[in-house]
Amino acid sequence: MITEEKKEEKSLNFIEEIVEADLQAGKYTQIITRFPPEPNGYLHIGHASSICLNFGLTKKFPGYTNLRFDDTNPVTEDTEYVESIKNDIRWMGFEWEHELYASDYFDTLYQYAIELINKGLAYVDDSTSEEIALLKGTPTEPGKDNIYRSRSVEENLTLFEKMRNGEFPDGSRTLRAKIDMGHINMLMRDPILYRIKHAHHHRTGNKWCIYPMYDFAHGQSDSIETVTHSICTLEFVPHRELYDWIIEKLGIYPSHQYEFARRNLNYTVTSKRKLLQLVQEKHVNGWDDPRMPTISGLRRRGYTPESIRDFCERIGVARRENMIDVGLLEFCVREDLNKKALRRMVVLDPLKVVITNFPEGVTEMCHSENNPEDIATGNREIPFSREIYIEKEDFMETPSKKYFRLAPGKMVRLKSAYIIQCDDFVKDENGEITEVRCSYIENSKSGQDTTGINVKGTLHWVSVPHAHEIEVRLYDRLFSVEDPSSEEGDFKDYINPNSLEVITGYAEPALSEAKEGESFQFLRKGYFAKDPDSSTEKLVFNRTVTLRDNWARAGN
């Protein structure tokens, strides 16, 4: 009989099945994985899946995960990106065994290239990039050999050394693998292994002016580190043949590449090139703008590492690419913050209420729970006075049948305070309601109510003389269409003009004790996190997510 525990055991994804089979067959006693970002941008939500997969495998099975920076392109890389990547991985809750760089292996890779030349498996090509493309053929037509392919080993060794010594300008020569110009896989038609780039490298300085291509650095770096399971996204499927070919010809440790499907998130873009455009053209305020899909942007917006790990777990690992609804990510953070976030009262669109039968100049303390989901968080004091703010939308002059908030002659409860009844209201010369006048019901205070009066509506509120003015940034989805990259024209044409609204809110005093990055549920409004832009003079809060999915309700 299957036990309840067994029923709830989560089935393995296909990568985990491969790992489990390898370990059970005795192929390995432990596994080694790696997360290999290129330090040319900030990590985004797409990378989070790869981080969770690679590090998650070595939490589930014996072994460890390395962090290896694929720093083979000196023109686009920067130490700023290196530090941000390390920070993001640690924030996600993972720690690597070894911090490594492809540039650590430049000397070894150079020797590997010489070995291929000596075996007649690589040659120096003087062709331009246009000439190489012209002779490469098409998926249905074979490529053609060029005159440089038949160079002798000695000539290739001499030319490659001159490339290494900086005797040729950028783009004038490349080192290519000598495989088969008629191969059905176009990537196997004498792929480029090295190119000339006279550029300063963020770690090796000006030591090198030739740099290995990704396909030459990738598999060999895996092999040097004895990586057992090299996990890539699906676009690298055609590269696996070259990965295996180079390892076989060099006779080095046989790492193996496996591929899983990239998960695309709707209403955003995750191309580093496009994200860089958004930053450089000032459509957003940097890589950590809370509208960005970067991990640093999500963190600043108030997302938790637990919610992102939960999201990655829920979308799973598959062999087919598909579009994931950002609503699932929002659901995950709501679920997590509901359990953790302290509750606070903040009024975002204030309407003054005067409680006419409450004495002037008197402050009474009310007590309210910090989080009803976690009684260990205790209670807090909230000052109550004659004048309070409520939300404008919580008062209606002529209410509909199912409107249970404040209206003339109607009663509501003020959260953790008294029941009040609307007696009158004041309008300005434009007919706008500027003030509501109410009376409070004695003996109706929350926790001490002896009136027996039942009301259907409960409102959040803030005492006017005690209110703290705060800046509130209401963030929404960065794009107004599901897949901006597939739409006609420039993807930036589809930026949501309402992705950020900055307003002033009025908060209860307890919010002034918030720490940077701390998340709160603003009652009835959503989840918000304190922004680093906050100062002692002004607190700034970012909306992480609304309490409900407003986009789904609006039919977007």
CORJO-V240349 format. One line per field, one symbol per residue. psi: psi as a letter, one per 30 degrees, with the letter a starting at -180 (. if undefined). burial: + if it has 24 or more other C-alpha atoms within 12 Angstrom, else -. Layout:
BEGIN
psi = ???
burial = ???
END
This chain:
BEGIN
psi = kkleeeefkklklfeeeeeeeeeefgelfllklkjilkiglkkafefeeeeeeeeeegeelkalkljkkiifjfeflkfeeeeeeeeeeeefglklekjlkeffgeeeeeeeeeeeefgggklkkglleeeeeeffalffklakklfffglleeeeeeeeeeeefgfklkffllkkkjdjfgkejffgiilkeklkjikkkfefbgekgkkkleffedeeeeeeghkejjkllffgeffeeeeeeeeeefhlkilkkkklkkkkklgakgkeeeeeeeeeggflilfgkfflgleeeeeefgkleeeeeeeeeefaklfkklkkkffeeeeeeeeefeeekkklkkkfikkkkkjfgkkkgkkkklkkkejffjfffallkkkkaeklklkefgkkejllegjgaklkflklkkkgblklkkellklafggkkfkkklkljlggkkfgkgfgkklfkkkllkkeffkkklkkjjkakelfleiffflkakfffgkjfgfkkklkljllefffgklkfkkljjkgeakkkkkffklfekkkkkkellfljfeeefg.
burial = --------------++-+++---------+++++++++++++++++++++++++++++--+-++++++++++++-+++--++-+++-++-++-+++--+++++-++--++-+++++++-++++++++----+--+++-----+-++-++-+-+--++-+++-++-+----+++++++++++-+-+++++++++++++++-+++----++++++++++++++++++++++++++--+--+++++++++-++-+-+++++++++++++++++++-+++-+----++-++++++++++++++++++++++++++++-++++-----+++++++++++++++++++++++++++++++++-+-------+-++++--------+-++++++++++++++++------+++++-++++++++++++++++--------++++++++--+++-----------+++++++-++++++++++++++++++++-----++-+++--++---+++++++++-+-+++++++++++++++++-+----+++++++++-+-------
END
